[in-house]
Amino acid sequence: MLIAELRQIRWYCVCCGTLCVLLGLSATAASQVGETLVVAFPNLPAFEEPVDIEVAPLSNERMYVAEQGGLIFDFEISVWESEPRLVLDLSEKVFDADGEGGFQSFTFAPDFGTSNHVYVHYLAGDDADPDGTRRSVVSRFTMTESGIIDPNSEEVIIEVPQPHHFHNGGKILFGPDEFLYIPFGDGGVNFSVNGQDRATLLGSILRIDPLNPADGNNYGIPSDNPFVGNKSGWREEIWAWGMRNPWRSSFDADGNLWVGDVGAVTWEEIDIIESGKNYGWDVYEAFLCRNEPCEEDKTLMFPVHAYPHDVEVGGFAVIGGAVYEGAYNPNYTGWYIFADAWTNRIWALDPGNPSNVDELVSVGTGSPRLVDFAQDDVGRLFVVGYLSGLVYDVMASFPVSNEGDGIPQLSFDISIAPNPFLDQVDIRLSASESGVIRVSLFDLLGRKVADLFEGEVNRGETRHIQVASSGLAPGVYVVRVEAENEVQTRRITLVD
């Protein structure tokens, strides 16, 4: 298959036997691409290899961050000087000796308000016999009234042996049907055939009922699962199959399950999961037939979007995100936001027209290594960096143009001049409502460079803030201006 200059083209036709489809490879509508990520909680210390973030259910008061080593922290979102609190320590149970092991994900029960149940997914094993004892564990814990998760309350729901230290897990989550969905990868190197083997739980999306155990298990199997009662030896827990490494997933407001399935050597893909469907691996990688000829399969579902393994326009590890339900940037309300961990790109995909994909943020390879998204109940969207240890505000990171395209009218206006600047730049804030405003300066890796201002600005008042070039290296910086429930960002450029 000939791949022509991918960085130059907007579309690429992939032909697999008689199948030809168009894949959108680059931004089709975005006029600006952010070159930075704005830190959502700049006063928090960096976490150690965080892999999962969640916002407290029923409110937006607290955020939870889980580290690969087995620690879960929480902190109060609205408190500027909030410190993280350790709420669960599973470091003695979690097997994190290599690769993609360790803590995988956690989620809150649908009835958390009354049950206080939290579900976790981690890798367990023995250092002396890693592949012989390695297993995925999904357990239920109880949170105490103080907000601490009781480590002695663990009830194991399901354990699944894992043959290798790659493609072990995914993001567990409850659907609108209140059943628990568990994505599993194929088990890693030399185990790709598990994707097409319905006699194993690997390479599949499971759907189970953790509250109604049956048949000697600590869970039940919903009666409408697609393989209930089959005579072929297929596992009845399977909801869909043909997955390689479905690392991150989410449900949208319409009940659609979105999954980012990490590719092998050619394509990364975004899937919408349907009951009883086959998502191709290892016969297909995205739309590409890996070994011609590929036989017709009426259960086969192709991705809604795929992008190439290419550092210029794509990436190498897709991170499934969420359908944005906020109003901060109405241009993307209802669009699916996802990322690539390797190139630190963030895209928005129009579900009504999946070929319409805008590139929002492109930080480049290395840190922060984006690995998980979370959205609160008013639609604020966050993403966390595995290498940086920081949580970022996605929509505050884009747009970052000085024209403010797509930003709704807020209670303050910002003007910046001169920009670019040589010696000093003047930031002018004009407030139409009284309130506390904070102004901070960040570099392009999302690191805070300086606190520029924090204080009360009265209605009708104009406040001038000067930023001197002394101590700053030439380059692009981001000015972040915050008021209550409002954020604006602007780029400034210091020239040499």
One Martini backbone bead per residue (centre of mass of N, CA, C, O) as a GRO file, in nm:
protein
  496
    1MET     BB    1   0.093   0.039   0.026
    2LEU     BB    2   0.069   0.364  -0.069
    3ILE     BB    3   0.232   0.644   0.094
    4ALA     BB    4   0.180   0.966   0.075
    5GLU     BB    5   0.251   1.270   0.177
    6LEU     BB    6   0.096   1.320   0.469
    7ARG     BB    7   0.159   1.626   0.541
    8GLN     BB    8   0.002   1.737   0.267
    9ILE     BB    9  -0.261   1.582   0.321
   10ARG     BB   10  -0.616   1.538   0.398
   11TRP     BB   11  -0.641   1.267   0.233
   12TYR     BB   12  -0.692   0.900   0.239
   13CYS     BB   13  -0.693   0.605   0.049
   14VAL     BB   14  -0.824   0.293   0.154
   15CYS     BB   15  -0.762  -0.041   0.024
   16CYS     BB   16  -0.967  -0.339   0.101
   17GLY     BB   17  -1.012  -0.477  -0.158
   18THR     BB   18  -1.339  -0.352  -0.199
   19LEU     BB   19  -1.251  -0.142   0.012
   20CYS     BB   20  -1.330   0.214   0.035
   21VAL     BB   21  -1.195   0.485   0.227
   22LEU     BB   22  -1.208   0.784   0.415
   23LEU     BB   23  -0.949   0.963   0.583
   24GLY     BB   24  -0.897   1.183   0.831
   25LEU     BB   25  -0.575   1.353   0.907
   26SER     BB   26  -0.663   1.658   0.944
   27ALA     BB   27  -0.739   1.961   0.977
   28THR     BB   28  -1.054   2.119   0.850
   29ALA     BB   29  -1.125   2.404   1.045
   30ALA     BB   30  -0.901   2.501   1.208
   31SER     BB   31  -0.730   2.815   1.264
   32GLN     BB   32  -0.617   2.702   1.541
   33VAL     BB   33  -0.322   2.582   1.722
   34GLY     BB   34  -0.226   2.470   2.006
   35GLU     BB   35   0.106   2.494   2.195
   36THR     BB   36  -0.053   2.431   2.464
   37LEU     BB   37  -0.108   2.360   2.816
   38VAL     BB   38  -0.330   2.431   3.068
   39VAL     BB   39  -0.314   2.445   3.393
   40ALA     BB   40  -0.565   2.378   3.624
   41PHE     BB   41  -0.357   2.325   3.897
   42PRO     BB   42  -0.079   2.504   3.970
   43ASN     BB   43  -0.057   2.444   4.301
   44LEU     BB   44  -0.003   2.162   4.244
   45PRO     BB   45   0.158   1.891   4.261
   46ALA     BB   46   0.305   1.648   4.109
   47PHE     BB   47   0.242   1.350   3.990
   48GLU     BB   48   0.299   0.989   3.982
   49GLU     BB   49   0.209   0.851   3.716
   50PRO     BB   50  -0.064   0.919   3.593
   51VAL     BB   51  -0.381   0.737   3.463
   52ASP     BB   52  -0.631   0.868   3.634
   53ILE     BB   53  -0.937   1.065   3.612
   54GLU     BB   54  -1.186   1.210   3.842
   55VAL     BB   55  -1.506   1.322   3.912
   56ALA     BB   56  -1.720   1.381   4.136
   57PRO     BB   57  -2.012   1.278   4.205
   58LEU     BB   58  -2.289   1.510   4.223
   59SER     BB   59  -2.027   1.694   4.180
   60ASN     BB   60  -1.746   1.955   4.162
   61GLU     BB   61  -1.550   1.938   4.426
   62ARG     BB   62  -1.381   1.678   4.329
   63MET     BB   63  -1.065   1.526   4.253
   64TYR     BB   64  -0.924   1.230   4.098
   65VAL     BB   65  -0.598   1.057   4.132
   66ALA     BB   66  -0.424   0.797   3.961
   67GLU     BB   67  -0.158   0.586   4.011
   68GLN     BB   68   0.027   0.326   3.892
   69GLY     BB   69   0.126   0.235   4.193
   70GLY     BB   70  -0.177   0.266   4.369
   71LEU     BB   71  -0.262   0.567   4.404
   72ILE     BB   72  -0.521   0.776   4.556
   73PHE     BB   73  -0.631   1.105   4.498
   74ASP     BB   74  -0.754   1.416   4.642
   75PHE     BB   75  -0.926   1.735   4.563
   76GLU     BB   76  -1.018   2.067   4.575
   77ILE     BB   77  -1.114   2.254   4.313
   78SER     BB   78  -1.199   2.552   4.441
   79VAL     BB   79  -0.920   2.550   4.582
   80TRP     BB   80  -0.633   2.714   4.525
   81GLU     BB   81  -0.458   2.561   4.782
   82SER     BB   82  -0.492   2.274   4.731
   83GLU     BB   83  -0.438   1.948   4.866
   84PRO     BB   84  -0.353   1.639   4.842
   85ARG     BB   85  -0.526   1.326   4.917
   86LEU     BB   86  -0.509   1.021   5.052
   87VAL     BB   87  -0.755   0.745   4.981
   88LEU     BB   88  -0.565   0.511   4.839
   89ASP     BB   89  -0.362   0.203   4.906
   90LEU     BB   90  -0.229  -0.042   4.650
   91SER     BB   91   0.087  -0.102   4.639
   92GLU     BB   92   0.084  -0.408   4.756
   93LYS     BB   93  -0.107  -0.521   4.506
   94VAL     BB   94   0.033  -0.390   4.282
   95PHE     BB   95   0.163  -0.466   3.956
   96ASP     BB   96   0.472  -0.262   3.864
   97ALA     BB   97   0.736  -0.386   3.703
   98ASP     BB   98   0.613  -0.325   3.405
   99GLY     BB   99   0.508  -0.144   3.162
  100GLU     BB  100   0.135  -0.161   3.178
  101GLY     BB  101   0.096  -0.182   3.461
  102GLY     BB  102  -0.091  -0.166   3.733
  103PHE     BB  103  -0.286   0.081   3.751
  104GLN     BB  104  -0.581   0.160   3.553
  105SER     BB  105  -0.874   0.210   3.709
  106PHE     BB  106  -1.179   0.404   3.794
  107THR     BB  107  -1.515   0.404   3.955
  108PHE     BB  108  -1.844   0.496   4.008
  109ALA     BB  109  -2.127   0.419   4.122
  110PRO     BB  110  -2.449   0.486   4.041
  111ASP     BB  111  -2.512   0.461   4.378
  112PHE     BB  112  -2.307   0.635   4.547
  113GLY     BB  113  -2.495   0.813   4.735
  114THR     BB  114  -2.559   0.528   4.906
  115SER     BB  115  -2.306   0.313   4.879
  116ASN     BB  116  -1.998   0.414   4.832
  117HIS     BB  117  -1.895   0.291   4.563
  118VAL     BB  118  -1.580   0.161   4.433
  119TYR     BB  119  -1.413   0.091   4.126
  120VAL     BB  120  -1.134  -0.123   4.040
  121HIS     BB  121  -0.829  -0.149   3.826
  122TYR     BB  122  -0.575  -0.407   3.839
  123LEU     BB  123  -0.251  -0.537   3.865
  124ALA     BB  124  -0.146  -0.863   3.943
  125GLY     BB  125   0.145  -1.022   4.114
  126ASP     BB  126   0.473  -1.182   4.075
  127ASP     BB  127   0.804  -1.120   4.055
  128ALA     BB  128   0.898  -1.426   4.024
  129ASP     BB  129   0.610  -1.469   3.832
  130PRO     BB  130   0.474  -1.265   3.623
  131ASP     BB  131   0.323  -1.444   3.392
  132GLY     BB  132   0.196  -1.663   3.591
  133THR     BB  133   0.036  -1.428   3.792
  134ARG     BB  134  -0.092  -1.250   3.606
  135ARG     BB  135  -0.370  -1.011   3.673
  136SER     BB  136  -0.685  -0.901   3.651
  137VAL     BB  137  -0.852  -0.663   3.873
  138VAL     BB  138  -1.192  -0.633   3.992
  139SER     BB  139  -1.312  -0.402   4.239
  140ARG     BB  140  -1.481  -0.333   4.552
  141PHE     BB  141  -1.534  -0.034   4.734
  142THR     BB  142  -1.553   0.171   5.035
  143MET     BB  143  -1.657   0.484   5.129
  144THR     BB  144  -1.625   0.702   5.363
  145GLU     BB  145  -1.735   0.989   5.517
  146SER     BB  146  -1.437   1.122   5.481
  147GLY     BB  147  -1.335   1.001   5.178
  148ILE     BB  148  -1.217   0.735   5.246
  149ILE     BB  149  -1.090   0.434   5.132
  150ASP     BB  150  -1.142   0.118   5.233
  151PRO     BB  151  -0.899  -0.133   5.217
  152ASN     BB  152  -1.091  -0.369   5.367
  153SER     BB  153  -1.346  -0.363   5.143
  154GLU     BB  154  -1.268  -0.569   4.944
  155GLU     BB  155  -1.435  -0.692   4.636
  156VAL     BB  156  -1.407  -0.934   4.419
  157ILE     BB  157  -1.534  -0.970   4.091
  158ILE     BB  158  -1.277  -1.005   3.882
  159GLU     BB  159  -1.051  -1.242   3.720
  160VAL     BB  160  -0.775  -1.218   3.474
  161PRO     BB  161  -0.556  -1.361   3.298
  162GLN     BB  162  -0.215  -1.266   3.202
  163PRO     BB  163   0.044  -1.323   2.957
  164HIS     BB  164   0.133  -1.011   2.966
  165HIS     BB  165   0.274  -0.660   2.981
  166PHE     BB  166   0.044  -0.603   2.760
  167HIS     BB  167  -0.272  -0.521   2.707
  168ASN     BB  168  -0.449  -0.546   2.990
  169GLY     BB  169  -0.634  -0.281   2.983
  170GLY     BB  170  -0.880  -0.039   3.111
  171LYS     BB  171  -1.173   0.157   3.132
  172ILE     BB  172  -1.385   0.150   3.366
  173LEU     BB  173  -1.757   0.150   3.331
  174PHE     BB  174  -2.072   0.287   3.345
  175GLY     BB  175  -2.371   0.263   3.217
  176PRO     BB  176  -2.699   0.362   3.169
  177ASP     BB  177  -2.771   0.050   3.262
  178GLU     BB  178  -2.568  -0.014   3.519
  179PHE     BB  179  -2.340  -0.155   3.386
  180LEU     BB  180  -2.027  -0.315   3.360
  181TYR     BB  181  -1.746  -0.200   3.176
  182ILE     BB  182  -1.467  -0.407   3.031
  183PRO     BB  183  -1.165  -0.344   2.896
  184PHE     BB  184  -0.964  -0.562   2.686
  185GLY     BB  185  -0.687  -0.673   2.579
  186ASP     BB  186  -0.489  -0.923   2.406
  187GLY     BB  187  -0.196  -0.947   2.592
  188GLY     BB  188   0.006  -0.891   2.357
  189VAL     BB  189   0.272  -1.029   2.270
  190ASN     BB  190   0.169  -1.307   2.079
  191PHE     BB  191  -0.176  -1.234   2.137
  192SER     BB  192  -0.361  -1.128   1.893
  193VAL     BB  193  -0.571  -1.368   1.856
  194ASN     BB  194  -0.768  -1.283   2.090
  195GLY     BB  195  -0.949  -1.083   1.928
  196GLN     BB  196  -1.099  -1.358   1.774
  197ASP     BB  197  -1.148  -1.498   2.067
  198ARG     BB  198  -1.449  -1.587   2.238
  199ALA     BB  199  -1.313  -1.786   2.465
  200THR     BB  200  -1.200  -1.512   2.556
  201LEU     BB  201  -1.168  -1.201   2.735
  202LEU     BB  202  -0.975  -1.108   2.546
  203GLY     BB  203  -1.023  -0.852   2.322
  204SER     BB  204  -1.262  -0.707   2.497
  205ILE     BB  205  -1.597  -0.612   2.585
  206LEU     BB  206  -1.741  -0.607   2.888
  207ARG     BB  207  -2.065  -0.716   3.048
  208ILE     BB  208  -2.175  -0.661   3.384
  209ASP     BB  209  -2.323  -0.766   3.710
  210PRO     BB  210  -2.217  -0.676   4.035
  211LEU     BB  211  -2.507  -0.714   4.208
  212ASN     BB  212  -2.573  -1.020   4.060
  213PRO     BB  213  -2.481  -1.300   4.139
  214ALA     BB  214  -2.376  -1.597   3.940
  215ASP     BB  215  -2.262  -1.910   3.883
  216GLY     BB  216  -2.014  -1.863   4.105
  217ASN     BB  217  -1.996  -1.564   4.076
  218ASN     BB  218  -1.938  -1.201   4.143
  219TYR     BB  219  -2.139  -1.204   3.895
  220GLY     BB  220  -2.343  -1.110   3.633
  221ILE     BB  221  -2.534  -1.176   3.328
  222PRO     BB  222  -2.686  -1.023   3.105
  223SER     BB  223  -2.953  -1.131   2.908
  224ASP     BB  224  -2.859  -0.924   2.650
  225ASN     BB  225  -2.623  -1.056   2.582
  226PRO     BB  226  -2.511  -1.184   2.277
  227PHE     BB  227  -2.394  -1.487   2.416
  228VAL     BB  228  -2.631  -1.596   2.546
  229GLY     BB  229  -2.653  -1.946   2.510
  230ASN     BB  230  -2.428  -2.046   2.361
  231LYS     BB  231  -2.262  -2.337   2.166
  232SER     BB  232  -1.937  -2.227   2.116
  233GLY     BB  233  -1.779  -2.117   2.387
  234TRP     BB  234  -1.856  -1.837   2.443
  235ARG     BB  235  -1.835  -1.556   2.622
  236GLU     BB  236  -2.099  -1.395   2.794
  237GLU     BB  237  -1.949  -1.122   2.876
  238ILE     BB  238  -1.949  -1.035   2.589
  239TRP     BB  239  -2.015  -0.743   2.383
  240ALA     BB  240  -1.730  -0.711   2.235
  241TRP     BB  241  -1.479  -0.744   1.969
  242GLY     BB  242  -1.156  -0.683   1.834
  243MET     BB  243  -0.929  -0.592   2.035
  244ARG     BB  244  -0.617  -0.455   2.138
  245ASN     BB  245  -0.608  -0.145   2.317
  246PRO     BB  246  -0.860  -0.023   2.520
  247TRP     BB  247  -0.776   0.224   2.724
  248ARG     BB  248  -1.012   0.449   2.648
  249SER     BB  249  -1.344   0.547   2.774
  250SER     BB  250  -1.694   0.656   2.684
  251PHE     BB  251  -1.996   0.814   2.751
  252ASP     BB  252  -2.258   0.964   2.620
  253ALA     BB  253  -2.568   1.121   2.633
  254ASP     BB  254  -2.677   0.878   2.422
  255GLY     BB  255  -2.507   0.599   2.504
  256ASN     BB  256  -2.236   0.601   2.369
  257LEU     BB  257  -1.947   0.398   2.309
  258TRP     BB  258  -1.622   0.517   2.338
  259VAL     BB  259  -1.310   0.413   2.165
  260GLY     BB  260  -0.958   0.384   2.207
  261ASP     BB  261  -0.758   0.195   1.978
  262VAL     BB  262  -0.455   0.073   1.980
  263GLY     BB  263  -0.216   0.032   1.759
  264ALA     BB  264   0.055  -0.099   1.585
  265VAL     BB  265   0.195   0.015   1.269
  266THR     BB  266  -0.037   0.226   1.127
  267TRP     BB  267  -0.310   0.257   1.316
  268GLU     BB  268  -0.551   0.466   1.469
  269GLU     BB  269  -0.863   0.428   1.671
  270ILE     BB  270  -1.220   0.502   1.655
  271ASP     BB  271  -1.496   0.374   1.848
  272ILE     BB  272  -1.832   0.244   1.831
  273ILE     BB  273  -2.006   0.046   2.048
  274GLU     BB  274  -2.161  -0.271   1.974
  275SER     BB  275  -2.352  -0.528   1.999
  276GLY     BB  276  -2.192  -0.807   1.862
  277LYS     BB  277  -1.922  -0.680   1.761
  278ASN     BB  278  -1.647  -0.655   1.525
  279TYR     BB  279  -1.320  -0.471   1.540
  280GLY     BB  280  -1.089  -0.681   1.378
  281TRP     BB  281  -0.887  -0.772   1.567
  282ASP     BB  282  -0.617  -0.909   1.370
  283VAL     BB  283  -0.724  -0.862   1.074
  284TYR     BB  284  -0.757  -0.562   1.153
  285GLU     BB  285  -0.632  -0.220   1.103
  286ALA     BB  286  -0.881  -0.071   1.100
  287PHE     BB  287  -0.910  -0.068   0.744
  288LEU     BB  288  -0.676  -0.278   0.740
  289CYS     BB  289  -0.575  -0.552   0.581
  290ARG     BB  290  -0.327  -0.775   0.696
  291ASN     BB  291  -0.447  -1.048   0.532
  292GLU     BB  292  -0.480  -1.139   0.237
  293PRO     BB  293  -0.781  -1.225   0.233
  294CYS     BB  294  -1.080  -1.080   0.357
  295GLU     BB  295  -1.346  -1.191   0.496
  296GLU     BB  296  -1.665  -1.175   0.523
  297ASP     BB  297  -1.828  -0.975   0.797
  298LYS     BB  298  -2.126  -0.884   0.948
  299THR     BB  299  -1.988  -0.795   1.238
  300LEU     BB  300  -1.822  -0.580   1.119
  301MET     BB  301  -1.648  -0.285   1.252
  302PHE     BB  302  -1.562   0.024   1.173
  303PRO     BB  303  -1.426   0.304   1.222
  304VAL     BB  304  -1.491   0.651   1.258
  305HIS     BB  305  -1.170   0.677   1.306
  306ALA     BB  306  -0.838   0.744   1.159
  307TYR     BB  307  -0.479   0.745   1.217
  308PRO     BB  308  -0.151   0.777   1.157
  309HIS     BB  309   0.180   0.675   1.172
  310ASP     BB  310   0.272   1.011   1.238
  311VAL     BB  311   0.441   1.285   1.359
  312GLU     BB  312   0.303   1.519   1.184
  313VAL     BB  313  -0.033   1.407   1.183
  314GLY     BB  314  -0.027   1.203   1.431
  315GLY     BB  315   0.063   0.886   1.583
  316PHE     BB  316   0.094   0.597   1.851
  317ALA     BB  317  -0.143   0.667   2.090
  318VAL     BB  318  -0.453   0.645   2.161
  319ILE     BB  319  -0.690   0.865   2.345
  320GLY     BB  320  -0.968   0.839   2.483
  321GLY     BB  321  -1.245   1.046   2.551
  322ALA     BB  322  -1.495   1.301   2.494
  323VAL     BB  323  -1.799   1.444   2.484
  324TYR     BB  324  -1.857   1.771   2.463
  325GLU     BB  325  -2.081   1.955   2.711
  326GLY     BB  326  -1.998   2.237   2.692
  327ALA     BB  327  -1.980   2.625   2.664
  328TYR     BB  328  -1.704   2.761   2.630
  329ASN     BB  329  -1.686   2.606   2.336
  330PRO     BB  330  -1.936   2.597   2.103
  331ASN     BB  331  -1.788   2.475   1.850
  332TYR     BB  332  -1.757   2.178   2.036
  333THR     BB  333  -2.027   2.104   2.104
  334GLY     BB  334  -2.062   1.749   2.061
  335TRP     BB  335  -1.772   1.674   2.045
  336TYR     BB  336  -1.500   1.461   2.006
  337ILE     BB  337  -1.238   1.421   2.242
  338PHE     BB  338  -0.891   1.354   2.163
  339ALA     BB  339  -0.572   1.166   2.174
  340ASP     BB  340  -0.206   1.157   2.181
  341ALA     BB  341   0.059   1.038   2.369
  342TRP     BB  342   0.310   1.097   2.184
  343THR     BB  343   0.227   1.393   2.040
  344ASN     BB  344   0.020   1.567   2.202
  345ARG     BB  345  -0.260   1.552   2.069
  346ILE     BB  346  -0.570   1.734   2.000
  347TRP     BB  347  -0.901   1.642   1.908
  348ALA     BB  348  -1.197   1.707   1.701
  349LEU     BB  349  -1.506   1.528   1.649
  350ASP     BB  350  -1.773   1.498   1.428
  351PRO     BB  351  -2.038   1.287   1.459
  352GLY     BB  352  -2.200   1.389   1.197
  353ASN     BB  353  -1.883   1.416   1.065
  354PRO     BB  354  -1.602   1.224   1.089
  355SER     BB  355  -1.424   1.384   0.868
  356ASN     BB  356  -1.443   1.613   1.088
  357VAL     BB  357  -1.118   1.718   1.198
  358ASP     BB  358  -0.974   1.893   1.468
  359GLU     BB  359  -0.686   2.057   1.561
  360LEU     BB  360  -0.609   2.195   1.881
  361VAL     BB  361  -0.343   2.039   1.992
  362SER     BB  362   0.035   2.081   1.978
  363VAL     BB  363   0.326   1.988   2.162
  364GLY     BB  364   0.470   1.720   2.126
  365THR     BB  365   0.704   1.524   2.214
  366GLY     BB  366   0.677   1.388   2.522
  367SER     BB  367   0.599   1.601   2.728
  368PRO     BB  368   0.319   1.484   2.907
  369ARG     BB  369   0.164   1.232   2.821
  370LEU     BB  370  -0.131   1.161   2.738
  371VAL     BB  371  -0.396   0.938   2.918
  372ASP     BB  372  -0.654   1.120   3.032
  373PHE     BB  373  -1.000   1.187   3.080
  374ALA     BB  374  -1.230   1.449   3.210
  375GLN     BB  375  -1.578   1.529   3.313
  376ASP     BB  376  -1.794   1.737   3.428
  377ASP     BB  377  -2.136   1.840   3.494
  378VAL     BB  378  -2.055   2.121   3.310
  379GLY     BB  379  -1.812   2.031   3.088
  380ARG     BB  380  -1.541   2.023   3.202
  381LEU     BB  381  -1.216   1.959   3.054
  382PHE     BB  382  -0.974   1.700   3.112
  383VAL     BB  383  -0.612   1.633   3.129
  384VAL     BB  384  -0.343   1.392   3.167
  385GLY     BB  385   0.006   1.358   3.257
  386TYR     BB  386   0.238   1.110   3.296
  387LEU     BB  387   0.512   1.280   3.301
  388SER     BB  388   0.420   1.554   3.441
  389GLY     BB  389   0.165   1.521   3.656
  390LEU     BB  390  -0.064   1.691   3.512
  391VAL     BB  391  -0.350   1.899   3.497
  392TYR     BB  392  -0.565   1.992   3.225
  393ASP     BB  393  -0.727   2.251   3.038
  394VAL     BB  394  -0.856   2.212   2.740
  395MET     BB  395  -1.032   2.474   2.659
  396ALA     BB  396  -0.809   2.677   2.768
  397SER     BB  397  -0.601   2.577   2.531
  398PHE     BB  398  -0.859   2.634   2.341
  399PRO     BB  399  -0.816   2.903   2.227
  400VAL     BB  400  -0.499   3.126   2.180
  401SER     BB  401  -0.588   3.365   2.042
  402ASN     BB  402  -0.614   3.715   2.042
  403GLU     BB  403  -0.914   3.711   1.923
  404GLY     BB  404  -1.105   3.489   2.065
  405ASP     BB  405  -1.217   3.257   1.920
  406GLY     BB  406  -1.515   3.110   2.059
  407ILE     BB  407  -1.550   3.306   2.297
  408PRO     BB  408  -1.744   3.397   2.522
  409GLN     BB  409  -1.884   3.634   2.695
  410LEU     BB  410  -1.742   3.802   2.957
  411SER     BB  411  -1.651   3.996   3.253
  412PHE     BB  412  -1.388   4.034   3.067
  413ASP     BB  413  -1.129   4.217   2.909
  414ILE     BB  414  -0.857   4.173   2.663
  415SER     BB  415  -0.540   4.342   2.619
  416ILE     BB  416  -0.239   4.331   2.402
  417ALA     BB  417   0.067   4.535   2.436
  418PRO     BB  418   0.289   4.438   2.263
  419ASN     BB  419   0.244   4.177   1.989
  420PRO     BB  420   0.515   4.139   1.995
  421PHE     BB  421   0.797   4.157   2.231
  422LEU     BB  422   1.093   4.292   2.402
  423ASP     BB  423   1.062   4.434   2.704
  424GLN     BB  424   0.734   4.496   2.717
  425VAL     BB  425   0.405   4.402   2.836
  426ASP     BB  426   0.055   4.491   2.814
  427ILE     BB  427  -0.211   4.409   3.037
  428ARG     BB  428  -0.562   4.461   2.980
  429LEU     BB  429  -0.830   4.495   3.219
  430SER     BB  430  -1.191   4.480   3.169
  431ALA     BB  431  -1.464   4.522   3.389
  432SER     BB  432  -1.822   4.440   3.411
  433GLU     BB  433  -1.750   4.287   3.681
  434SER     BB  434  -1.710   4.210   3.993
  435GLY     BB  435  -1.391   4.060   4.106
  436VAL     BB  436  -1.177   3.796   4.107
  437ILE     BB  437  -0.845   3.802   3.961
  438ARG     BB  438  -0.628   3.586   3.774
  439VAL     BB  439  -0.274   3.601   3.674
  440SER     BB  440  -0.083   3.395   3.446
  441LEU     BB  441   0.230   3.230   3.349
  442PHE     BB  442   0.317   3.018   3.066
  443ASP     BB  443   0.446   2.765   2.910
  444LEU     BB  444   0.438   2.513   2.654
  445LEU     BB  445   0.428   2.282   2.902
  446GLY     BB  446   0.247   2.414   3.146
  447ARG     BB  447   0.438   2.593   3.308
  448LYS     BB  448   0.480   2.799   3.561
  449VAL     BB  449   0.633   3.121   3.572
  450ALA     BB  450   0.398   3.332   3.682
  451ASP     BB  451   0.253   3.556   3.907
  452LEU     BB  452   0.084   3.859   3.819
  453PHE     BB  453  -0.220   3.840   3.949
  454GLU     BB  454  -0.431   3.913   4.256
  455GLY     BB  455  -0.767   4.048   4.262
  456GLU     BB  456  -0.972   4.308   4.283
  457VAL     BB  457  -1.221   4.400   4.034
  458ASN     BB  458  -1.405   4.652   3.931
  459ARG     BB  459  -1.658   4.784   3.793
  460GLY     BB  460  -1.512   4.955   3.516
  461GLU     BB  461  -1.232   4.865   3.554
  462THR     BB  462  -0.881   4.922   3.473
  463ARG     BB  463  -0.610   4.690   3.441
  464HIS     BB  464  -0.255   4.700   3.466
  465ILE     BB  465  -0.008   4.462   3.330
  466GLN     BB  466   0.335   4.406   3.359
  467VAL     BB  467   0.577   4.242   3.139
  468ALA     BB  468   0.894   4.150   3.168
  469SER     BB  469   1.178   4.011   3.000
  470SER     BB  470   1.321   3.952   3.241
  471GLY     BB  471   1.406   3.605   3.267
  472LEU     BB  472   1.322   3.552   2.969
  473ALA     BB  473   1.286   3.356   2.709
  474PRO     BB  474   1.256   3.332   2.401
  475GLY     BB  475   0.905   3.316   2.305
  476VAL     BB  476   0.620   3.134   2.394
  477TYR     BB  477   0.331   3.237   2.582
  478VAL     BB  478   0.080   3.206   2.851
  479VAL     BB  479  -0.208   3.381   2.935
  480ARG     BB  480  -0.394   3.348   3.240
  481VAL     BB  481  -0.744   3.418   3.300
  482GLU     BB  482  -0.928   3.435   3.615
  483ALA     BB  483  -1.255   3.364   3.715
  484GLU     BB  484  -1.553   3.285   3.799
  485ASN     BB  485  -1.603   3.030   3.579
  486GLU     BB  486  -1.348   3.168   3.422
  487VAL     BB  487  -1.152   3.150   3.108
  488GLN     BB  488  -0.853   3.296   2.966
  489THR     BB  489  -0.636   3.289   2.672
  490ARG     BB  490  -0.299   3.406   2.576
  491ARG     BB  491  -0.064   3.491   2.345
  492ILE     BB  492   0.290   3.548   2.379
  493THR     BB  493   0.583   3.718   2.227
  494LEU     BB  494   0.931   3.684   2.262
  495VAL     BB  495   1.184   3.866   2.132
  496ASP     BB  496   1.537   3.898   2.033
   0.00000   0.00000   0.00000
